[in-house]
Amino acid sequence: MKTINIFKIVAVFLYIGMFTACVQDDDYSVPTDLGVTENLKLQELLGNSEYTELTIAELKNQFSTGAANQILSKVYVKGYVVSSDESGNFYKEFYIQDDPTNPTAGIKIVLNMSDTFAKYNFGREVYINLEGLFVGETNSYDGVIALGGSEDGSEIGSISVNQIINQVFRSKNTMTISPLPINVALVNNTHVGMFIQLDNMEFTASLEGESYVNSDDSFDSPRIMQSCEGIGYKNFILETSTFADFKNFILPTGNGVISGMITKDYDGDNIVMALNSPNDVDFSSERCTPLDTSLFTTVFEEDFETANDNSNLDIPNWTNFAEAGGELWTEQVSSGLKFAEFSCASTGDASNIGWLVSPGIDMDAQTSEFLDFQTAKKSITSNFNKIEVFVSTDYDGADVLAATWEPISANLVTMGDSSSVFVNSGFIDVSSYIGTLYVAFKVTGAGTDPLLDGTYRVDNVRVLGM
């Protein structure tokens, strides 16, 4: 009888030891090995026929603007960890993407755990039981879709320690992650949450001698990188936390390759890159030199100087089309400037989508072409009240929606820019297109929603060629 009791006592202590090995202590430090309990929970999840797998893209489709949406069905998601907080540049979050080498989607996971790298290390295959968790944003309207454990008004809160234990599982697999190589001009919202590589990058000359973080910044420091993209430079922002352990490292002055996470700044105004480690920067090559604009001629230009104030835009060969609502692009004159404008204010429409399409541009008369233009905004208070730019080579000049429109990456005006001040797009290389090219400006908003009833302006559209 005593023997049985001793075995019971030993069993209790073994159970307690096993349990505590699988949970975090007060500072959320975690074991690096795969615990028995965790492995059993993962096997139970994968072996439960009531559960089905969602892709990360399908999970992100559960998101709706300005809401924290709870997942009530029995589903799980699999991904590979592509961020690391080991250097202090991320905090109580990690990102997963759907493939180690050729991702198509990524998502942020917010959780009540620091030093996540010790458990959810870079490349680790992770399974998350989604039942009861929430899809949304941690900062409303920042455009970074995330997975959390609770609802906090229109935002999501962190996955709790208990939820981590019971729903966020590592497999035994740690994969080799290869950054997805992308031309800097093509980085867009679809890449948020992915680990990518940018080539031919350098920090602007004005940053020589500066460190990754500006000492005047309280939380995050943006540093402008640039790439020689034909005429001029294409800029991109590297953002670093003031808590990163490499914050005082001096920025390299050469040119080369940089790999990092694609995310957005705090307000969601800009797509930015964040480093897992300064070791992911190799700027050891000579700096680049852009092409001289004097070598190019003007292939197409529209400065809207023929504008008649406050009239529907009817410039010859331009298409002015309302996809939703009754509002059209207008010609405007203000402070001596003439430009095209689309305003959702006071339209009374629940949805406004307006297209402004350029005349056809001959792309076969020269070998290299670059597009540039200017955009400005007024009363924009949401990232969902937006302007987009597209190009097409199969538009027939009449049916806008029947054409194939390809989005282009440009430096567009953001909420953080000054009102009514035009922002240069930078030179966009369109040399790969042949035949006749059409450029389209598309604004989305709503006259009945005060968050979506802003105004966008376009001016000085041109294509240079040689």
MARNULO-172123 format. One record per residue (C-alpha): residue number from 1; residue in three letters; x, y, z. Coordinates in Angstrom, 1 decimal, always signed. Example, Ala and Ser with C-alpha at 12.3 -4.5 7.8 and 13.67 -1.06 7.14 Angstrom:
# residues 2
<r 1 ALA <+12.3 -4.5 +7.8>>
<r 2 SER <+13.7 -1.1 +7.1>>
END
This chain:
# residues 466
<r 1 MET <+0.0 +0.0 +0.0>>
<r 2 LYS <+2.8 +2.3 +0.8>>
<r 3 THR <+4.4 +1.5 -2.5>>
<r 4 ILE <+1.3 +2.5 -4.4>>
<r 5 ASN <+1.1 +5.8 -2.5>>
<r 6 ILE <+4.8 +6.5 -3.3>>
<r 7 PHE <+4.2 +5.9 -7.0>>
<r 8 LYS <+1.2 +8.2 -6.8>>
<r 9 ILE <+3.3 +10.9 -5.3>>
<r 10 VAL <+6.1 +10.5 -7.8>>
<r 11 ALA <+3.5 +10.5 -10.6>>
<r 12 VAL <+2.1 +13.8 -9.4>>
<r 13 PHE <+5.5 +15.4 -9.3>>
<r 14 LEU <+6.3 +14.1 -12.7>>
<r 15 TYR <+3.1 +15.5 -14.1>>
<r 16 ILE <+3.8 +18.9 -12.5>>
<r 17 GLY <+7.3 +18.9 -13.9>>
<r 18 MET <+6.1 +18.0 -17.3>>
<r 19 PHE <+3.4 +20.7 -17.2>>
<r 20 THR <+5.7 +23.4 -16.0>>
<r 21 ALA <+8.2 +22.6 -18.7>>
<r 22 CYS <+5.6 +23.5 -21.2>>
<r 23 VAL <+4.6 +26.9 -19.9>>
<r 24 GLN <+6.3 +30.2 -19.6>>
<r 25 ASP <+7.7 +31.6 -16.4>>
<r 26 ASP <+7.0 +35.2 -15.3>>
<r 27 ASP <+9.2 +36.7 -18.0>>
<r 28 TYR <+7.7 +34.3 -20.6>>
<r 29 SER <+11.0 +32.5 -21.2>>
<r 30 VAL <+10.4 +29.3 -23.0>>
<r 31 PRO <+12.1 +26.0 -23.7>>
<r 32 THR <+13.8 +25.5 -27.1>>
<r 33 ASP <+12.9 +21.8 -27.3>>
<r 34 LEU <+9.5 +20.4 -28.3>>
<r 35 GLY <+7.7 +19.4 -25.1>>
<r 36 VAL <+5.8 +16.1 -24.8>>
<r 37 THR <+2.5 +17.8 -24.0>>
<r 38 GLU <+2.9 +20.2 -26.8>>
<r 39 ASN <+3.6 +17.4 -29.3>>
<r 40 LEU <+0.6 +15.5 -28.1>>
<r 41 LYS <-1.7 +18.5 -28.5>>
<r 42 LEU <-0.4 +19.1 -32.1>>
<r 43 GLN <-1.0 +15.4 -33.0>>
<r 44 GLU <-4.5 +15.6 -31.5>>
<r 45 LEU <-5.2 +18.7 -33.7>>
<r 46 LEU <-3.9 +17.2 -36.9>>
<r 47 GLY <-5.6 +13.9 -36.2>>
<r 48 ASN <-9.0 +15.4 -35.5>>
<r 49 SER <-11.2 +14.9 -38.5>>
<r 50 GLU <-13.5 +17.7 -37.4>>
<r 51 TYR <-10.7 +20.3 -38.1>>
<r 52 THR <-9.8 +21.5 -41.6>>
<r 53 GLU <-6.8 +23.5 -42.7>>
<r 54 LEU <-7.0 +27.1 -43.9>>
<r 55 THR <-4.3 +28.7 -45.9>>
<r 56 ILE <-2.9 +32.0 -44.7>>
<r 57 ALA <-4.6 +33.7 -47.6>>
<r 58 GLU <-7.9 +32.2 -46.7>>
<r 59 LEU <-7.4 +33.2 -43.1>>
<r 60 LYS <-6.7 +36.8 -44.1>>
<r 61 ASN <-9.9 +36.7 -46.1>>
<r 62 GLN <-11.7 +36.6 -42.7>>
<r 63 PHE <-10.6 +40.1 -42.1>>
<r 64 SER <-13.0 +43.1 -42.5>>
<r 65 THR <-12.1 +46.7 -42.1>>
<r 66 GLY <-12.4 +48.2 -38.6>>
<r 67 ALA <-13.5 +45.0 -36.9>>
<r 68 ALA <-12.1 +42.2 -34.8>>
<r 69 ASN <-13.7 +39.0 -36.3>>
<r 70 GLN <-13.8 +35.9 -34.2>>
<r 71 ILE <-13.2 +32.5 -35.8>>
<r 72 LEU <-15.9 +30.1 -34.6>>
<r 73 SER <-15.3 +27.2 -36.9>>
<r 74 LYS <-12.9 +24.2 -36.3>>
<r 75 VAL <-10.0 +25.3 -38.5>>
<r 76 TYR <-6.3 +25.6 -38.2>>
<r 77 VAL <-3.5 +27.3 -40.2>>
<r 78 LYS <+0.1 +26.3 -40.9>>
<r 79 GLY <+3.0 +28.6 -41.5>>
<r 80 TYR <+6.7 +29.2 -41.2>>
<r 81 VAL <+8.2 +31.7 -38.8>>
<r 82 VAL <+10.0 +34.5 -40.8>>
<r 83 SER <+10.6 +37.1 -38.1>>
<r 84 SER <+12.8 +37.0 -35.0>>
<r 85 ASP <+12.8 +39.2 -31.9>>
<r 86 GLU <+16.3 +38.1 -30.8>>
<r 87 SER <+17.8 +41.5 -31.7>>
<r 88 GLY <+14.9 +43.4 -30.1>>
<r 89 ASN <+13.4 +44.7 -33.4>>
<r 90 PHE <+10.1 +43.0 -32.8>>
<r 91 TYR <+8.1 +42.7 -29.6>>
<r 92 LYS <+5.5 +40.2 -28.6>>
<r 93 GLU <+4.8 +39.2 -32.1>>
<r 94 PHE <+6.0 +37.1 -34.9>>
<r 95 TYR <+5.2 +36.6 -38.6>>
<r 96 ILE <+4.5 +33.4 -40.5>>
<r 97 GLN <+4.3 +32.9 -44.3>>
<r 98 ASP <+2.9 +30.0 -46.2>>
<r 99 ASP <+6.0 +28.6 -47.8>>
<r 100 PRO <+9.7 +28.7 -46.8>>
<r 101 THR <+11.0 +29.8 -50.3>>
<r 102 ASN <+8.2 +31.0 -52.5>>
<r 103 PRO <+5.5 +32.5 -50.3>>
<r 104 THR <+2.2 +33.9 -51.5>>
<r 105 ALA <+0.9 +35.3 -48.2>>
<r 106 GLY <+2.0 +36.1 -44.6>>
<r 107 ILE <+0.3 +37.2 -41.4>>
<r 108 LYS <+1.3 +38.7 -38.1>>
<r 109 ILE <+0.7 +36.7 -34.9>>
<r 110 VAL <+0.4 +38.9 -31.7>>
<r 111 LEU <+0.9 +37.1 -28.4>>
<r 112 ASN <+1.6 +37.7 -24.7>>
<r 113 MET <+5.1 +36.4 -24.9>>
<r 114 SER <+8.5 +38.1 -25.2>>
<r 115 ASP <+11.6 +36.4 -26.5>>
<r 116 THR <+9.5 +34.4 -29.0>>
<r 117 PHE <+12.6 +33.4 -30.9>>
<r 118 ALA <+13.4 +30.9 -28.2>>
<r 119 LYS <+10.3 +28.9 -29.0>>
<r 120 TYR <+9.1 +30.0 -32.4>>
<r 121 ASN <+12.5 +30.3 -34.0>>
<r 122 PHE <+13.2 +31.5 -37.5>>
<r 123 GLY <+12.0 +28.8 -40.0>>
<r 124 ARG <+10.0 +26.9 -37.4>>
<r 125 GLU <+6.9 +25.2 -38.8>>
<r 126 VAL <+3.9 +26.3 -36.7>>
<r 127 TYR <+0.3 +25.2 -36.5>>
<r 128 ILE <-2.3 +27.4 -34.9>>
<r 129 ASN <-5.8 +26.2 -33.8>>
<r 130 LEU <-7.9 +29.1 -34.9>>
<r 131 GLU <-11.1 +28.3 -33.1>>
<r 132 GLY <-12.0 +31.2 -30.8>>
<r 133 LEU <-9.1 +33.5 -32.0>>
<r 134 PHE <-9.6 +36.8 -33.8>>
<r 135 VAL <-8.5 +38.3 -37.1>>
<r 136 GLY <-8.1 +42.1 -37.3>>
<r 137 GLU <-5.6 +44.9 -36.7>>
<r 138 THR <-3.7 +45.8 -33.6>>
<r 139 ASN <-3.9 +49.4 -34.7>>
<r 140 SER <-7.1 +50.3 -36.5>>
<r 141 TYR <-6.8 +50.9 -40.2>>
<r 142 ASP <-3.0 +50.3 -40.3>>
<r 143 GLY <-3.5 +47.7 -43.0>>
<r 144 VAL <-1.5 +44.9 -41.2>>
<r 145 ILE <-3.8 +41.9 -40.9>>
<r 146 ALA <-3.0 +40.0 -37.7>>
<r 147 LEU <-4.2 +37.1 -35.6>>
<r 148 GLY <-4.9 +37.7 -31.9>>
<r 149 GLY <-6.6 +36.1 -28.9>>
<r 150 SER <-9.2 +38.7 -27.9>>
<r 151 GLU <-11.3 +41.6 -29.0>>
<r 152 ASP <-10.4 +45.1 -28.0>>
<r 153 GLY <-13.1 +47.3 -29.5>>
<r 154 SER <-12.4 +47.4 -33.2>>
<r 155 GLU <-8.9 +46.0 -32.7>>
<r 156 ILE <-7.5 +42.6 -31.6>>
<r 157 GLY <-5.6 +41.8 -28.4>>
<r 158 SER <-2.8 +39.4 -27.8>>
<r 159 ILE <-3.1 +35.6 -27.7>>
<r 160 SER <-2.9 +34.8 -24.0>>
<r 161 VAL <-0.4 +32.5 -22.3>>
<r 162 ASN <-3.1 +29.9 -21.9>>
<r 163 GLN <-4.2 +30.2 -25.5>>
<r 164 ILE <-0.5 +29.8 -26.6>>
<r 165 ILE <-0.2 +26.6 -24.6>>
<r 166 ASN <-3.4 +25.1 -26.1>>
<r 167 GLN <-3.5 +26.6 -29.6>>
<r 168 VAL <-0.1 +27.7 -30.9>>
<r 169 PHE <+2.0 +24.6 -31.7>>
<r 170 ARG <+5.5 +24.0 -33.1>>
<r 171 SER <+6.2 +21.0 -35.2>>
<r 172 LYS <+9.6 +19.4 -35.0>>
<r 173 ASN <+10.5 +20.9 -38.4>>
<r 174 THR <+12.7 +24.0 -38.8>>
<r 175 MET <+13.0 +24.9 -42.4>>
<r 176 THR <+15.6 +26.9 -44.3>>
<r 177 ILE <+13.9 +30.2 -45.2>>
<r 178 SER <+15.1 +31.8 -48.4>>
<r 179 PRO <+14.1 +35.5 -48.8>>
<r 180 LEU <+11.8 +36.2 -51.8>>
<r 181 PRO <+13.7 +38.4 -54.3>>
<r 182 ILE <+11.5 +41.3 -55.4>>
<r 183 ASN <+12.3 +44.5 -57.4>>
<r 184 VAL <+11.9 +47.4 -55.0>>
<r 185 ALA <+9.4 +49.0 -57.4>>
<r 186 LEU <+7.1 +46.0 -57.2>>
<r 187 VAL <+6.8 +45.7 -53.4>>
<r 188 ASN <+3.1 +46.2 -52.4>>
<r 189 ASN <+0.5 +45.3 -49.8>>
<r 190 THR <+0.4 +41.6 -50.9>>
<r 191 HIS <+4.0 +41.3 -49.5>>
<r 192 VAL <+3.1 +42.4 -46.0>>
<r 193 GLY <+4.1 +39.6 -43.6>>
<r 194 MET <+6.7 +38.1 -46.0>>
<r 195 PHE <+10.5 +37.8 -45.7>>
<r 196 ILE <+11.9 +39.4 -48.9>>
<r 197 GLN <+15.1 +40.4 -50.5>>
<r 198 LEU <+15.8 +43.7 -52.2>>
<r 199 ASP <+18.9 +44.1 -54.5>>
<r 200 ASN <+20.8 +47.1 -55.6>>
<r 201 MET <+19.9 +49.1 -52.5>>
<r 202 GLU <+21.7 +51.7 -50.5>>
<r 203 PHE <+21.0 +54.4 -47.9>>
<r 204 THR <+20.7 +57.9 -49.2>>
<r 205 ALA <+23.9 +59.9 -49.2>>
<r 206 SER <+22.5 +62.3 -46.5>>
<r 207 LEU <+22.5 +59.4 -44.0>>
<r 208 GLU <+26.3 +58.9 -44.2>>
<r 209 GLY <+27.6 +58.6 -40.6>>
<r 210 GLU <+24.1 +58.1 -39.1>>
<r 211 SER <+23.0 +55.1 -37.1>>
<r 212 TYR <+20.0 +52.8 -37.7>>
<r 213 VAL <+18.0 +54.8 -35.1>>
<r 214 ASN <+17.7 +58.5 -34.7>>
<r 215 SER <+18.1 +59.3 -31.0>>
<r 216 ASP <+15.3 +61.8 -31.2>>
<r 217 ASP <+12.8 +59.1 -32.1>>
<r 218 SER <+10.8 +57.5 -29.2>>
<r 219 PHE <+9.7 +54.2 -30.8>>
<r 220 ASP <+10.6 +53.6 -34.4>>
<r 221 SER <+13.1 +55.3 -36.8>>
<r 222 PRO <+12.6 +55.4 -40.5>>
<r 223 ARG <+15.7 +55.4 -42.7>>
<r 224 ILE <+15.4 +56.0 -46.4>>
<r 225 MET <+17.0 +53.5 -48.8>>
<r 226 GLN <+17.2 +54.0 -52.5>>
<r 227 SER <+17.8 +52.0 -55.6>>
<r 228 CYS <+18.9 +53.2 -59.1>>
<r 229 GLU <+15.8 +52.4 -61.2>>
<r 230 GLY <+16.7 +53.9 -64.6>>
<r 231 ILE <+16.0 +57.6 -64.2>>
<r 232 GLY <+16.5 +58.7 -60.7>>
<r 233 TYR <+16.0 +56.6 -57.6>>
<r 234 LYS <+13.3 +54.4 -56.2>>
<r 235 ASN <+13.0 +55.0 -52.4>>
<r 236 PHE <+12.0 +52.5 -49.7>>
<r 237 ILE <+11.8 +52.8 -45.9>>
<r 238 LEU <+13.8 +50.7 -43.5>>
<r 239 GLU <+12.2 +51.0 -40.0>>
<r 240 THR <+14.0 +50.1 -36.8>>
<r 241 SER <+12.8 +49.9 -33.3>>
<r 242 THR <+14.5 +52.2 -30.7>>
<r 243 PHE <+14.7 +49.0 -28.6>>
<r 244 ALA <+16.8 +47.1 -31.2>>
<r 245 ASP <+20.2 +46.1 -29.9>>
<r 246 PHE <+21.8 +47.3 -33.2>>
<r 247 LYS <+20.1 +50.7 -33.0>>
<r 248 ASN <+23.5 +52.5 -32.6>>
<r 249 PHE <+25.2 +50.6 -35.5>>
<r 250 ILE <+26.4 +53.0 -38.2>>
<r 251 LEU <+24.6 +52.6 -41.5>>
<r 252 PRO <+26.7 +51.0 -44.3>>
<r 253 THR <+27.6 +53.5 -47.1>>
<r 254 GLY <+27.8 +51.0 -50.0>>
<r 255 ASN <+25.3 +49.3 -52.2>>
<r 256 GLY <+24.0 +45.7 -52.2>>
<r 257 VAL <+21.4 +43.3 -50.8>>
<r 258 ILE <+19.1 +43.6 -47.8>>
<r 259 SER <+16.6 +41.0 -46.5>>
<r 260 GLY <+13.8 +41.7 -44.0>>
<r 261 MET <+10.2 +41.6 -43.1>>
<r 262 ILE <+7.7 +43.6 -45.0>>
<r 263 THR <+5.2 +45.4 -42.7>>
<r 264 LYS <+3.8 +48.9 -42.3>>
<r 265 ASP <+4.6 +51.9 -40.2>>
<r 266 TYR <+2.4 +52.7 -37.1>>
<r 267 ASP <-0.4 +54.5 -39.0>>
<r 268 GLY <-0.2 +52.2 -42.0>>
<r 269 ASP <+0.8 +55.1 -44.3>>
<r 270 ASN <+3.9 +53.4 -45.7>>
<r 271 ILE <+5.0 +49.9 -46.5>>
<r 272 VAL <+8.3 +49.4 -44.7>>
<r 273 MET <+11.0 +46.8 -44.2>>
<r 274 ALA <+12.1 +45.7 -40.7>>
<r 275 LEU <+15.3 +43.7 -40.0>>
<r 276 ASN <+15.5 +40.5 -38.1>>
<r 277 SER <+19.3 +41.2 -37.8>>
<r 278 PRO <+21.8 +43.7 -39.1>>
<r 279 ASN <+23.6 +40.6 -40.6>>
<r 280 ASP <+20.8 +40.6 -43.2>>
<r 281 VAL <+22.4 +43.7 -44.8>>
<r 282 ASP <+25.3 +43.4 -47.2>>
<r 283 PHE <+26.0 +46.8 -48.7>>
<r 284 SER <+29.6 +46.1 -49.7>>
<r 285 SER <+29.4 +47.1 -53.4>>
<r 286 GLU <+30.0 +50.5 -55.0>>
<r 287 ARG <+27.1 +52.9 -54.9>>
<r 288 CYS <+24.9 +53.1 -58.0>>
<r 289 THR <+24.4 +56.1 -60.4>>
<r 290 PRO <+21.0 +56.7 -62.1>>
<r 291 LEU <+20.5 +57.6 -65.7>>
<r 292 ASP <+20.7 +61.2 -66.8>>
<r 293 THR <+17.2 +62.6 -67.6>>
<r 294 SER <+18.7 +64.8 -70.3>>
<r 295 LEU <+19.2 +61.7 -72.4>>
<r 296 PHE <+15.4 +61.2 -72.6>>
<r 297 THR <+12.6 +62.8 -74.7>>
<r 298 THR <+9.0 +63.3 -73.7>>
<r 299 VAL <+6.8 +60.5 -75.2>>
<r 300 PHE <+3.6 +61.6 -73.5>>
<r 301 GLU <+2.6 +64.5 -71.2>>
<r 302 GLU <-0.5 +65.9 -69.6>>
<r 303 ASP <-0.3 +68.9 -67.3>>
<r 304 PHE <-4.0 +69.7 -67.2>>
<r 305 GLU <-3.3 +73.3 -68.1>>
<r 306 THR <-6.5 +73.4 -70.2>>
<r 307 ALA <-8.6 +72.7 -67.2>>
<r 308 ASN <-12.0 +74.5 -66.7>>
<r 309 ASP <-12.5 +74.9 -63.0>>
<r 310 ASN <-15.0 +72.6 -61.3>>
<r 311 SER <-16.2 +70.9 -64.5>>
<r 312 ASN <-16.3 +67.2 -65.3>>
<r 313 LEU <-13.0 +66.2 -67.0>>
<r 314 ASP <-13.5 +65.9 -70.7>>
<r 315 ILE <-9.9 +66.2 -72.1>>
<r 316 PRO <-9.8 +64.6 -75.6>>
<r 317 ASN <-8.8 +60.9 -75.5>>
<r 318 TRP <-9.0 +60.6 -71.7>>
<r 319 THR <-11.6 +58.2 -70.2>>
<r 320 ASN <-13.6 +59.4 -67.2>>
<r 321 PHE <-15.5 +56.5 -65.8>>
<r 322 ALA <-17.6 +55.9 -62.6>>
<r 323 GLU <-17.5 +52.3 -61.7>>
<r 324 ALA <-19.6 +52.9 -58.5>>
<r 325 GLY <-21.7 +55.9 -57.6>>
<r 326 GLY <-22.4 +58.9 -59.8>>
<r 327 GLU <-19.2 +61.0 -59.2>>
<r 328 LEU <-16.7 +61.6 -62.0>>
<r 329 TRP <-13.2 +63.1 -62.1>>
<r 330 THR <-13.3 +66.9 -62.5>>
<r 331 GLU <-11.0 +69.6 -63.7>>
<r 332 GLN <-10.0 +72.0 -61.0>>
<r 333 VAL <-8.0 +75.2 -60.6>>
<r 334 SER <-6.7 +76.2 -57.2>>
<r 335 SER <-3.9 +78.6 -56.1>>
<r 336 GLY <-2.7 +79.0 -59.6>>
<r 337 LEU <-2.5 +75.2 -60.2>>
<r 338 LYS <-4.6 +73.2 -62.6>>
<r 339 PHE <-5.1 +69.5 -62.0>>
<r 340 ALA <-7.5 +66.5 -62.2>>
<r 341 GLU <-9.5 +65.7 -59.0>>
<r 342 PHE <-11.8 +63.0 -57.7>>
<r 343 SER <-13.7 +63.9 -54.5>>
<r 344 CYS <-16.1 +61.7 -52.6>>
<r 345 ALA <-17.3 +64.5 -50.4>>
<r 346 SER <-21.0 +65.1 -50.4>>
<r 347 THR <-21.7 +62.6 -53.2>>
<r 348 GLY <-24.4 +60.9 -51.2>>
<r 349 ASP <-23.2 +57.6 -52.6>>
<r 350 ALA <-22.5 +54.5 -50.3>>
<r 351 SER <-19.6 +53.7 -52.7>>
<r 352 ASN <-17.6 +55.8 -55.1>>
<r 353 ILE <-15.1 +54.3 -57.5>>
<r 354 GLY <-13.8 +56.6 -60.2>>
<r 355 TRP <-11.3 +55.8 -63.0>>
<r 356 LEU <-9.3 +58.3 -65.0>>
<r 357 VAL <-7.6 +56.6 -68.0>>
<r 358 SER <-4.9 +58.2 -70.2>>
<r 359 PRO <-4.8 +58.2 -74.0>>
<r 360 GLY <-2.9 +55.3 -75.5>>
<r 361 ILE <+0.9 +55.7 -75.4>>
<r 362 ASP <+3.1 +54.1 -78.1>>
<r 363 MET <+5.7 +51.9 -76.4>>
<r 364 ASP <+7.3 +50.6 -79.6>>
<r 365 ALA <+8.9 +53.8 -80.9>>
<r 366 GLN <+11.7 +53.7 -78.3>>
<r 367 THR <+13.4 +51.1 -76.1>>
<r 368 SER <+13.3 +52.5 -72.6>>
<r 369 GLU <+10.3 +54.3 -71.0>>
<r 370 PHE <+9.7 +55.8 -67.6>>
<r 371 LEU <+6.4 +57.0 -66.1>>
<r 372 ASP <+6.1 +59.8 -63.6>>
<r 373 PHE <+3.3 +61.9 -62.2>>
<r 374 GLN <+2.2 +63.8 -59.0>>
<r 375 THR <-0.6 +63.1 -56.5>>
<r 376 ALA <-2.0 +65.2 -53.7>>
<r 377 LYS <-4.8 +64.7 -51.2>>
<r 378 LYS <-7.3 +66.6 -49.1>>
<r 379 SER <-9.3 +65.3 -46.0>>
<r 380 ILE <-8.1 +61.7 -46.2>>
<r 381 THR <-8.6 +60.0 -42.9>>
<r 382 SER <-8.5 +56.3 -43.8>>
<r 383 ASN <-6.2 +54.1 -45.8>>
<r 384 PHE <-9.4 +52.6 -47.4>>
<r 385 ASN <-10.1 +55.9 -49.0>>
<r 386 LYS <-7.3 +55.3 -51.5>>
<r 387 ILE <-5.8 +56.1 -54.9>>
<r 388 GLU <-4.3 +53.4 -57.0>>
<r 389 VAL <-2.4 +53.4 -60.3>>
<r 390 PHE <-2.7 +50.8 -63.0>>
<r 391 VAL <-1.4 +50.2 -66.5>>
<r 392 SER <-3.0 +48.1 -69.4>>
<r 393 THR <-2.0 +47.1 -72.9>>
<r 394 ASP <-5.4 +45.6 -73.8>>
<r 395 TYR <-7.7 +48.4 -73.0>>
<r 396 ASP <-10.0 +49.1 -76.0>>
<r 397 GLY <-10.5 +52.8 -75.2>>
<r 398 ALA <-14.1 +52.3 -74.0>>
<r 399 ASP <-14.7 +49.4 -71.7>>
<r 400 VAL <-12.6 +50.0 -68.6>>
<r 401 LEU <-13.7 +46.9 -66.7>>
<r 402 ALA <-13.1 +44.6 -69.5>>
<r 403 ALA <-9.4 +45.5 -69.7>>
<r 404 THR <-6.6 +43.8 -67.8>>
<r 405 TRP <-5.2 +46.3 -65.3>>
<r 406 GLU <-1.8 +45.7 -63.6>>
<r 407 PRO <-1.1 +47.7 -60.5>>
<r 408 ILE <+2.2 +49.6 -60.4>>
<r 409 SER <+4.2 +50.6 -57.4>>
<r 410 ALA <+4.8 +54.3 -57.1>>
<r 411 ASN <+5.4 +56.9 -54.4>>
<r 412 LEU <+1.8 +58.0 -53.8>>
<r 413 VAL <+0.5 +60.7 -51.5>>
<r 414 THR <-0.3 +59.3 -48.0>>
<r 415 MET <-2.4 +60.5 -45.0>>
<r 416 GLY <+0.8 +61.7 -43.4>>
<r 417 ASP <+1.6 +64.1 -46.2>>
<r 418 SER <+0.5 +67.8 -46.1>>
<r 419 SER <-2.9 +68.6 -47.5>>
<r 420 SER <-3.1 +69.8 -51.1>>
<r 421 VAL <+0.7 +69.4 -51.6>>
<r 422 PHE <+1.7 +67.4 -54.6>>
<r 423 VAL <+4.0 +64.4 -54.1>>
<r 424 ASN <+6.3 +63.1 -56.9>>
<r 425 SER <+5.8 +59.5 -57.8>>
<r 426 GLY <+9.4 +58.9 -58.8>>
<r 427 PHE <+10.3 +57.4 -62.1>>
<r 428 ILE <+8.6 +54.1 -62.8>>
<r 429 ASP <+10.2 +51.8 -65.3>>
<r 430 VAL <+7.5 +50.7 -67.9>>
<r 431 SER <+10.0 +49.6 -70.5>>
<r 432 SER <+8.8 +46.0 -70.4>>
<r 433 TYR <+5.5 +46.9 -72.0>>
<r 434 ILE <+5.0 +46.8 -75.7>>
<r 435 GLY <+2.2 +48.0 -78.0>>
<r 436 THR <-0.1 +50.7 -76.6>>
<r 437 LEU <+0.1 +51.5 -72.9>>
<r 438 TYR <-2.8 +53.1 -70.9>>
<r 439 VAL <-2.3 +54.6 -67.5>>
<r 440 ALA <-5.2 +54.6 -65.1>>
<r 441 PHE <-5.8 +56.4 -61.8>>
<r 442 LYS <-8.5 +54.8 -59.6>>
<r 443 VAL <-9.9 +56.4 -56.4>>
<r 444 THR <-12.1 +54.4 -54.0>>
<r 445 GLY <-14.2 +56.0 -51.3>>
<r 446 ALA <-17.8 +56.8 -50.1>>
<r 447 GLY <-19.8 +59.9 -49.8>>
<r 448 THR <-21.9 +58.6 -46.9>>
<r 449 ASP <-18.9 +57.6 -44.7>>
<r 450 PRO <-16.9 +60.5 -43.1>>
<r 451 LEU <-13.9 +58.2 -43.0>>
<r 452 LEU <-14.0 +57.7 -46.8>>
<r 453 ASP <-15.2 +61.0 -48.2>>
<r 454 GLY <-11.8 +62.5 -49.0>>
<r 455 THR <-10.3 +64.0 -52.2>>
<r 456 TYR <-7.4 +63.0 -54.4>>
<r 457 ARG <-5.6 +65.1 -57.1>>
<r 458 VAL <-3.4 +64.1 -60.1>>
<r 459 ASP <-1.1 +66.4 -62.1>>
<r 460 ASN <+1.9 +66.3 -64.5>>
<r 461 VAL <+1.5 +62.9 -65.9>>
<r 462 ARG <+4.3 +62.0 -68.4>>
<r 463 VAL <+6.3 +59.2 -70.0>>
<r 464 LEU <+9.9 +59.8 -70.9>>
<r 465 GLY <+11.7 +57.5 -73.4>>
<r 466 MET <+14.9 +57.0 -75.3>>
END
